[in-house]
Amino acid sequence: MSLTTLDPRTALVAIDLQNGIAAMPTQPYAGPEVVARTVELADAFRARNLPVVLVRVSFAADGGDVVPGRTERTARGLAFPEGWDIVVDELSGHPGDIHVTKHNWSAFHGTDLDVQLRRRGITQIVLTGIATSIGVESTARDAYAHGYHVTLATDAMADADAEAHANSVERIFPRLGESGTTAEILELLAKTHA
């Protein structure tokens, strides 16, 4: 893991830190740990007037917007409890934050995330969230393909499967960007955005 810099226009993008997902059992960090570290980063970004993007996944009550492809495991037909898709309280309540609702794994596909970032001159994103191998990795792949510099806060993300988390962190993320801990990112942020 090595971090080099954070661009002058960097945004924090938190993936799926919402009631129903942050409460699931995750590894190697529990949801509340991921949320707490993301809150640290969000507070530091807000203090420097850098954008914080809160991404949530949600589906229509009739399931009509669930991805229709044939898969062995699908969300189609699942019943989601009331409020499962609301961003956790610890991250809510900041009027300047950008909110993005997605219906796919990636926060870029079918949303206005790219437009929101580009109109603010963002050239780099720092990613956190759940699940590492699904929403976070898919968003990192698309961010890289869109030409953003990608930084991954590896202790501010978790997965239902420890091996899937490790695969993303060890094999995929080094090809998409730079990784570091929350503390390392905060230290770099303090140096580059005094």
TIMAR-781876 format. One line per 4 residues: number of its first residue (from 1); their letters; for each residue x, y, z of N, C-alpha, C. Coordinates in steps of 0.2 Angstrom, whole numbers, plus 5000, padded with zeros to 4 digits. Layout:
<pts>
NUM	a	X:Y:Z:X:Y:Z:X:Y:Z ~ ...
</pts>
This chain:
<pts>
1	mslt	5004:4994:5000:5000:5000:5000:5004:5006:5000 ~ 5003:5011:4995:5007:5017:4995:5002:5023:4993 ~ 5002:5028:4996:4998:5034:4994:5004:5039:4992 ~ 5002:5042:4987:5007:5048:4985:5004:5055:4986
5	tldp	4998:5056:4984:4995:5063:4985:4988:5062:4984 ~ 4985:5068:4986:4978:5069:4985:4977:5075:4981 ~ 4974:5075:4975:4973:5081:4971:4969:5086:4974 ~ 4970:5093:4972:4967:5098:4975:4959:5097:4975
9	rtal	4957:5094:4970:4949:5093:4970:4948:5086:4971 ~ 4948:5083:4977:4947:5076:4978:4940:5076:4982 ~ 4936:5071:4981:4930:5069:4984:4930:5063:4988 ~ 4926:5063:4993:4925:5056:4997:4919:5053:4994
13	vaid	4919:5047:4992:4913:5043:4990:4912:5037:4994 ~ 4906:5037:4998:4905:5032:5003:4899:5028:4999 ~ 4901:5021:4999:4896:5017:4995:4892:5013:5000 ~ 4885:5013:4999:4880:5009:5003:4881:5009:5010
17	lqng	4883:5014:5013:4883:5014:5021:4876:5017:5023 ~ 4871:5012:5022:4864:5013:5024:4862:5008:5029 ~ 4856:5009:5032:4854:5005:5037:4854:4997:5036 ~ 4851:4995:5031:4851:4988:5030:4858:4984:5028
21	iaam	4862:4988:5025:4869:4985:5023:4874:4986:5029 ~ 4874:4992:5032:4879:4993:5037:4878:4988:5043 ~ 4871:4986:5044:4870:4981:5049:4871:4974:5048 ~ 4873:4972:5042:4875:4965:5040:4881:4963:5043
25	ptqp	4882:4957:5045:4889:4954:5047:4894:4955:5041 ~ 4900:4958:5043:4905:4959:5038:4912:4958:5041 ~ 4916:4957:5036:4923:4955:5038:4928:4959:5033 ~ 4934:4961:5035:4937:4960:5042:4935:4965:5047
29	yagp	4931:4970:5045:4928:4975:5049:4921:4975:5050 ~ 4918:4976:5056:4911:4976:5057:4908:4983:5054 ~ 4902:4983:5052:4899:4989:5049:4900:4995:5053 ~ 4899:4995:5060:4900:5001:5064:4907:5004:5063
33	evva	4912:4999:5062:4919:5002:5062:4920:5005:5055 ~ 4917:5002:5050:4917:5005:5043:4914:5012:5043 ~ 4908:5012:5046:4905:5019:5047:4909:5024:5051 ~ 4911:5022:5056:4915:5027:5061:4921:5029:5057
37	rtve	4925:5025:5053:4931:5028:5049:4928:5032:5044 ~ 4923:5030:5040:4920:5035:5035:4918:5041:5038 ~ 4915:5042:5044:4913:5048:5047:4920:5052:5048 ~ 4925:5049:5051:4931:5053:5052:4933:5056:5045
41	lada	4933:5052:5040:4935:5055:5033:4930:5060:5031 ~ 4924:5059:5032:4919:5064:5029:4920:5071:5033 ~ 4921:5070:5040:4922:5076:5044:4928:5080:5041 ~ 4933:5077:5040:4939:5080:5037:4938:5083:5030
45	frar	4935:5080:5026:4933:5082:5019:4929:5088:5020 ~ 4924:5088:5024:4919:5094:5025:4923:5100:5027 ~ 4927:5099:5032:4931:5104:5035:4935:5108:5030 ~ 4937:5104:5025:4941:5107:5019:4937:5109:5013
49	nlpv	4930:5109:5014:4926:5111:5009:4927:5106:5002 ~ 4928:5100:5004:4929:5095:4999:4923:5091:4999 ~ 4920:5089:4993:4914:5085:4992:4914:5079:4996 ~ 4908:5077:4999:4906:5071:5002:4900:5068:4998
53	vlvr	4901:5062:4995:4896:5059:4991:4893:5053:4995 ~ 4887:5053:4996:4884:5047:5000:4880:5043:4995 ~ 4882:5037:4993:4879:5033:4988:4875:5028:4992 ~ 4869:5027:4990:4865:5021:4992:4862:5017:4987
57	vsfa	4860:5011:4988:4857:5007:4983:4850:5006:4985 ~ 4845:5006:4981:4838:5006:4982:4834:5003:4976 ~ 4829:5000:4977:4825:4998:4972:4817:5000:4973 ~ 4814:5000:4967:4806:5002:4968:4803:4996:4971
61	adgg	4797:4998:4974:4793:4993:4978:4792:4987:4974 ~ 4790:4988:4968:4788:4982:4963:4794:4978:4961 ~ 4801:4980:4962:4807:4977:4960:4808:4978:4953 ~ 4804:4982:4949:4805:4983:4942:4812:4986:4940
65	dvvp	4815:4989:4945:4822:4992:4943:4828:4988:4945 ~ 4826:4981:4947:4832:4977:4949:4835:4974:4943 ~ 4841:4974:4942:4845:4971:4936:4842:4965:4934 ~ 4840:4964:4928:4836:4959:4925:4840:4953:4923
69	grte	4847:4953:4922:4850:4948:4919:4850:4941:4923 ~ 4851:4936:4920:4851:4929:4923:4857:4928:4927 ~ 4856:4927:4934:4861:4925:4938:4859:4920:4943 ~ 4864:4917:4946:4862:4911:4951:4860:4914:4957
73	rtar	4862:4921:4959:4860:4924:4965:4857:4931:4963 ~ 4851:4933:4965:4848:4939:4962:4844:4942:4968 ~ 4844:4949:4968:4840:4953:4972:4832:4953:4970 ~ 4831:4950:4964:4824:4950:4962:4820:4946:4967
77	glaf	4814:4948:4969:4810:4944:4973:4811:4945:4980 ~ 4817:4948:4982:4818:4949:4989:4814:4955:4992 ~ 4812:4954:4998:4808:4959:5002:4813:4963:5006 ~ 4813:4970:5005:4817:4974:5009:4813:4977:5015
81	pegw	4816:4977:5021:4812:4980:5026:4812:4988:5026 ~ 4807:4991:5028:4806:4998:5028:4812:5001:5031 ~ 4815:5006:5027:4821:5010:5030:4827:5007:5028 ~ 4828:5001:5025:4834:4998:5024:4839:5002:5020
85	divv	4836:5006:5015:4840:5010:5011:4841:5017:5013 ~ 4840:5019:5019:4842:5026:5021:4849:5026:5024 ~ 4853:5031:5022:4859:5032:5024:4860:5032:5032 ~ 4865:5029:5035:4865:5029:5042:4865:5036:5045
89	dels	4863:5036:5051:4862:5043:5054:4869:5046:5055 ~ 4874:5042:5057:4881:5045:5058:4883:5049:5052 ~ 4881:5048:5046:4883:5051:5040:4878:5056:5037 ~ 4872:5056:5040:4867:5060:5038:4867:5067:5041
93	ghpg	4863:5071:5038:4861:5078:5041:4866:5084:5039 ~ 4870:5083:5033:4875:5088:5031:4872:5090:5024 ~ 4869:5096:5024:4866:5099:5018:4870:5099:5012 ~ 4877:5100:5013:4881:5101:5007:4883:5094:5004
97	dihv	4881:5089:5007:4883:5082:5004:4879:5081:4998 ~ 4882:5077:4993:4879:5075:4987:4876:5068:4988 ~ 4870:5067:4986:4867:5060:4987:4866:5057:4980 ~ 4868:5051:4980:4867:5047:4974:4863:5041:4975
101	tkhn	4858:5039:4972:4855:5033:4972:4856:5029:4966 ~ 4858:5022:4967:4860:5018:4962:4856:5012:4962 ~ 4855:5008:4957:4851:5002:4956:4855:4997:4953 ~ 4862:4998:4953:4867:4993:4951:4873:4993:4956
105	wsaf	4878:4988:4954:4883:4988:4959:4887:4995:4959 ~ 4889:4997:4953:4893:5003:4952:4889:5009:4953 ~ 4892:5014:4957:4889:5021:4958:4889:5025:4952 ~ 4892:5023:4947:4893:5027:4941:4887:5025:4936
109	hgtd	4885:5018:4936:4881:5016:4931:4874:5018:4932 ~ 4871:5022:4927:4864:5024:4928:4863:5030:4933 ~ 4868:5033:4935:4867:5038:4940:4870:5045:4937 ~ 4869:5050:4941:4873:5057:4939:4879:5058:4942
113	ldvq	4882:5052:4945:4888:5053:4949:4894:5057:4945 ~ 4895:5054:4939:4900:5057:4935:4899:5065:4934 ~ 4893:5066:4932:4891:5074:4931:4892:5078:4937 ~ 4890:5075:4943:4891:5079:4949:4898:5080:4951
117	lrrr	4903:5075:4950:4910:5076:4951:4913:5080:4946 ~ 4912:5080:4940:4915:5084:4934:4913:5091:4935 ~ 4907:5092:4936:4905:5099:4937:4908:5103:4943 ~ 4910:5099:4948:4914:5102:4953:4922:5102:4952
121	gitq	4924:5099:4946:4931:5099:4945:4935:5094:4948 ~ 4931:5088:4951:4934:5083:4954:4939:5079:4950 ~ 4945:5077:4952:4949:5073:4948:4951:5067:4951 ~ 4949:5066:4958:4951:5060:4962:4946:5059:4967
125	ivlt	4945:5052:4968:4940:5050:4973:4943:5046:4978 ~ 4941:5046:4984:4943:5042:4990:4937:5038:4991 ~ 4937:5031:4991:4932:5026:4991:4932:5023:4998 ~ 4926:5022:5001:4924:5018:5007:4918:5014:5006
129	giat	4916:5010:5010:4909:5007:5010:4909:4999:5010 ~ 4903:4997:5009:4901:4990:5010:4897:4988:5003 ~ 4899:4983:5000:4904:4978:5001:4910:4979:4996 ~ 4915:4978:4999:4922:4979:4996:4922:4976:4989
133	sigv	4920:4969:4988:4920:4966:4981:4915:4967:4977 ~ 4910:4971:4979:4904:4972:4975:4903:4980:4973 ~ 4900:4984:4977:4899:4991:4976:4905:4995:4976 ~ 4910:4993:4981:4916:4997:4981:4920:4996:4975
137	esta	4921:4989:4973:4926:4987:4968:4923:4990:4961 ~ 4916:4989:4960:4913:4991:4954:4914:4998:4953 ~ 4913:5002:4958:4913:5009:4958:4921:5011:4956 ~ 4925:5008:4959:4933:5009:4958:4934:5008:4951
141	rday	4932:5002:4948:4933:5000:4941:4931:5006:4937 ~ 4925:5008:4938:4922:5013:4934:4925:5020:4934 ~ 4927:5022:4941:4930:5028:4942:4937:5028:4938 ~ 4941:5022:4938:4947:5022:4934:4946:5022:4927
145	ahgy	4940:5019:4924:4939:5019:4917:4937:5026:4915 ~ 4934:5030:4920:4932:5037:4918:4937:5042:4919 ~ 4943:5040:4921:4949:5044:4921:4950:5047:4928 ~ 4947:5045:4933:4948:5048:4940:4954:5044:4943
149	hvtl	4958:5048:4947:4963:5045:4952:4959:5042:4957 ~ 4960:5036:4959:4956:5032:4964:4961:5031:4970 ~ 4958:5032:4976:4961:5030:4982:4956:5026:4986 ~ 4959:5021:4989:4954:5016:4993:4956:5016:5000
153	atda	4951:5017:5004:4952:5017:5011:4951:5010:5014 ~ 4956:5006:5014:4955:4999:5015:4952:4997:5022 ~ 4953:5001:5027:4950:4999:5033:4944:5003:5034 ~ 4941:5006:5029:4934:5009:5029:4930:5006:5024
157	mada	4931:4999:5023:4927:4995:5019:4927:4988:5022 ~ 4922:4984:5020:4921:4977:5022:4917:4974:5018 ~ 4916:4967:5019:4913:4963:5014:4910:4957:5018 ~ 4904:4954:5015:4902:4948:5019:4906:4942:5019
161	daea	4911:4942:5014:4916:4937:5013:4923:4940:5014 ~ 4927:4937:5019:4934:4939:5020:4938:4938:5014 ~ 4937:4932:5010:4941:4931:5005:4940:4936:4999 ~ 4934:4937:4998:4932:4942:4993:4935:4949:4994
165	hans	4935:4951:5001:4938:4958:5003:4945:4957:5001 ~ 4948:4952:5003:4956:4952:5002:4958:4952:4995 ~ 4954:4948:4991:4955:4948:4984:4955:4955:4981 ~ 4950:4959:4982:4949:4966:4980:4955:4970:4982
169	veri	4956:4970:4989:4962:4974:4991:4969:4972:4989 ~ 4970:4965:4988:4977:4963:4987:4978:4963:4979 ~ 4973:4961:4975:4974:4959:4968:4971:4965:4963 ~ 4965:4967:4965:4961:4972:4960:4963:4979:4962
173	fprl	4963:4981:4968:4964:4988:4969:4971:4991:4967 ~ 4976:4987:4968:4983:4990:4965:4983:4991:4958 ~ 4978:4989:4954:4978:4990:4947:4973:4996:4945 ~ 4969:4998:4950:4965:5004:4949:4967:5010:4953
177	gesg	4971:5010:4958:4973:5016:4961:4978:5015:4967 ~ 4977:5019:4972:4982:5018:4978:4978:5017:4984 ~ 4980:5013:4988:4977:5011:4994:4980:5013:5001 ~ 4976:5014:5006:4979:5016:5012:4974:5015:5018
181	ttae	4976:5016:5024:4971:5016:5029:4968:5023:5030 ~ 4963:5023:5034:4960:5030:5036:4965:5034:5039 ~ 4969:5032:5043:4974:5037:5047:4979:5039:5041 ~ 4981:5035:5037:4986:5037:5032:4983:5042:5027
185	ilel	4976:5041:5025:4973:5046:5021:4972:5053:5025 ~ 4970:5052:5031:4969:5059:5035:4976:5062:5035 ~ 4981:5059:5036:4988:5062:5037:4990:5065:5030 ~ 4988:5062:5025:4990:5065:5018:4985:5071:5017
189	lakt	4979:5070:5019:4974:5076:5018:4977:5082:5022 ~ 4979:5081:5028:4982:5086:5032:4988:5090:5028 ~ 4992:5086:5025:4998:5088:5022:4996:5092:5015 ~ 4992:5089:5011:4990:5092:5005:4985:5097:5005
193	ha	4981:5097:5010:4975:5102:5010:4975:5105:5017 ~ 4980:5109:5019:4981:5112:5025:4976:5117:5026
</pts>
